[in-house]
Amino acid sequence: MLSLRTLEVALQQHARPGRNGITALRAAIDAWAIDTRPADSLLERAMRALVTRYSLPPVEFHKVIEGWEVDFWVVGTPIVLECDGWATHGLERGQFERDRRRDAELVAAGWIVVRFTYRAVTRTPAKTAERIRSVLNRWQPLSA
């Protein structure tokens, strides 16, 4: 088991011209990390790619809000984007209950929590991006 920081240090120590594998290691680190933090799942990386591909507003990955780590916070808004894979968020009762408690606490504190499944993010990314835009558009009049 390695941390992202450990890999970064190893890369810095061994990177020099002619070293095999350095480019591949850098690519692997870049593919694994989101905003210098390790992604917990392929779904989080897919959501980050969707945000970039569809030119959605900037997001902050794994921000702690009201004591809860969220998947993505849309910067400058009260909107939180959560990525829910079936194996973790559907089949594990404890995680399912924790998700509902977190949502209730965040909503009670004024946050808007929007959840997306693996299928939505990977099979219908344009529609998912449009849903995110719709949430942003409905929220923005409140901030004016």
C-alpha positions as CSV (number, residue, x, y, z in Angstrom):
1,M,0.0,0.0,0.0
2,L,1.3,3.4,-1.0
3,S,0.1,6.9,-0.6
4,L,0.0,9.4,-3.5
5,R,2.7,11.5,-1.7
6,T,5.0,8.4,-1.4
7,L,4.7,7.9,-5.2
8,E,5.4,11.6,-5.9
9,V,8.5,11.5,-3.7
10,A,9.8,8.3,-5.5
11,L,9.1,9.9,-8.8
12,Q,11.2,13.0,-7.8
13,Q,14.0,10.9,-6.5
14,H,14.3,8.7,-9.6
15,A,13.3,11.0,-12.4
16,R,16.2,11.8,-14.7
17,P,16.9,11.4,-18.4
18,G,17.2,7.8,-19.6
19,R,15.3,6.2,-16.6
20,N,12.8,3.7,-17.9
21,G,9.3,3.8,-16.5
22,I,9.3,7.4,-15.2
23,T,6.9,8.6,-17.9
24,A,4.6,5.7,-17.2
25,L,4.7,6.3,-13.5
26,R,3.9,10.0,-14.0
27,A,0.9,9.0,-16.2
28,A,-0.3,6.5,-13.6
29,I,-0.1,9.1,-10.8
30,D,-1.9,11.6,-13.0
31,A,-4.6,9.1,-13.9
32,W,-5.1,8.1,-10.2
33,A,-5.1,11.5,-8.7
34,I,-7.7,14.2,-8.8
35,D,-6.5,17.6,-7.7
36,T,-3.5,15.9,-6.1
37,R,-5.7,13.6,-4.0
38,P,-6.2,9.9,-4.8
39,A,-9.5,9.0,-6.3
40,D,-11.5,6.3,-4.4
41,S,-13.0,4.9,-7.5
42,L,-13.2,4.8,-11.3
43,L,-16.5,6.6,-11.0
44,E,-14.9,9.7,-9.3
45,R,-12.3,9.9,-12.1
46,A,-15.1,9.5,-14.7
47,M,-17.1,12.4,-13.0
48,R,-13.9,14.6,-13.0
49,A,-13.5,13.8,-16.7
50,L,-17.2,14.7,-17.4
51,V,-16.8,18.0,-15.6
52,T,-13.8,18.9,-17.8
53,R,-15.3,17.5,-21.0
54,Y,-18.5,19.4,-20.7
55,S,-16.9,22.6,-19.4
56,L,-18.8,22.7,-16.2
57,P,-17.9,25.1,-13.4
58,P,-14.8,24.3,-11.3
59,V,-15.2,21.6,-8.7
60,E,-13.1,20.8,-5.6
61,F,-12.5,17.1,-5.0
62,H,-13.0,15.6,-1.5
63,K,-13.7,18.9,0.3
64,V,-14.8,18.6,3.9
65,I,-18.2,20.3,4.4
66,E,-20.0,20.4,7.7
67,G,-17.7,17.7,8.9
68,W,-18.4,15.4,5.9
69,E,-16.0,14.6,3.0
70,V,-17.9,15.1,-0.2
71,D,-17.0,13.8,-3.6
72,F,-17.2,17.1,-5.5
73,W,-18.2,20.6,-4.4
74,V,-19.0,23.0,-7.2
75,V,-16.8,26.0,-6.2
76,G,-18.7,29.1,-5.1
77,T,-22.1,27.3,-4.8
78,P,-24.0,25.3,-2.2
79,I,-24.0,22.3,-4.7
80,V,-22.4,19.0,-3.9
81,L,-22.0,16.2,-6.5
82,E,-21.9,12.7,-5.1
83,C,-20.8,9.6,-7.1
84,D,-22.6,6.4,-6.1
85,G,-21.3,3.0,-7.3
86,W,-23.7,0.2,-6.6
87,A,-21.2,-2.1,-4.8
88,T,-20.4,0.5,-2.2
89,H,-23.5,2.7,-1.9
90,G,-26.2,0.2,-2.8
91,L,-25.1,-3.2,-1.4
92,E,-23.5,-2.1,1.9
93,R,-26.3,-1.2,4.4
94,G,-24.0,0.8,6.7
95,Q,-22.8,3.0,3.8
96,F,-26.3,3.4,2.5
97,E,-27.4,4.6,6.0
98,R,-24.4,6.9,6.3
99,D,-25.1,8.4,2.9
100,R,-28.7,9.3,4.0
101,R,-27.5,10.8,7.3
102,R,-24.8,12.9,5.5
103,D,-27.4,14.1,3.0
104,A,-29.9,15.0,5.7
105,E,-27.2,17.0,7.6
106,L,-25.9,18.8,4.6
107,V,-29.4,19.7,3.3
108,A,-30.3,20.9,6.8
109,A,-27.3,23.2,6.7
110,G,-28.3,24.6,3.3
111,W,-26.3,22.5,0.9
112,I,-27.8,20.9,-2.3
113,V,-26.7,17.3,-2.7
114,V,-27.1,15.7,-6.1
115,R,-26.2,12.0,-6.6
116,F,-25.1,10.3,-9.8
117,T,-24.6,6.6,-10.5
118,Y,-21.9,5.0,-12.5
119,R,-24.3,4.3,-15.3
120,A,-25.4,7.9,-15.5
121,V,-21.8,9.2,-15.6
122,T,-20.4,6.7,-18.0
123,R,-23.3,5.8,-20.3
124,T,-25.1,9.1,-20.6
125,P,-22.5,11.8,-19.8
126,A,-24.1,14.5,-21.9
127,K,-27.4,14.0,-20.1
128,T,-25.6,14.0,-16.7
129,A,-23.8,17.2,-17.5
130,E,-27.1,18.8,-18.5
131,R,-28.6,17.7,-15.2
132,I,-25.7,19.4,-13.4
133,R,-26.2,22.6,-15.5
134,S,-30.0,22.5,-14.6
135,V,-29.2,22.4,-10.9
136,L,-26.7,25.2,-11.3
137,N,-29.2,27.3,-13.3
138,R,-31.9,26.8,-10.7
139,W,-29.6,27.8,-7.9
140,Q,-28.1,30.8,-9.5
141,P,-31.2,33.1,-9.3
142,L,-31.1,32.6,-5.5
143,S,-27.6,34.1,-5.3
144,A,-28.3,37.2,-7.4
